[in-house]
């Protein structure tokens, strides 16, 4: 699977806390865009991600895509208000270190 889009996505195990974290960053191209174009790009990405999630037969990949889609839905109003610094990484705690749908989504994926 190839994951394209304006976000960099990774999973990190925080060795200090034992908590698995989802790290979302904004790629340089989207960081340079004006707010309106940035928001439009994220909305298009969300639409594409929704379509991909409906086309996959892999339940774990689908669940991972839907999790990213849920995060995008939550941050979109803050992007529209220009409240999120684009150079920052958004860190979301997923819980104790264990396999989860994002692992399956990212395993073997090519990020562009």
Secondary structure, 3 states (H helix, E strand, C coil): CEECCCEEEEEEEECCCCEEEEEEEECHHHHCCCHHHHHHHHHHHHHHHHHHHHHCCCHHHHHHHHHHHHHHHHHHHHHHCCCCCCCCCEEEEEEECCCCHHHHHHCCCEEC
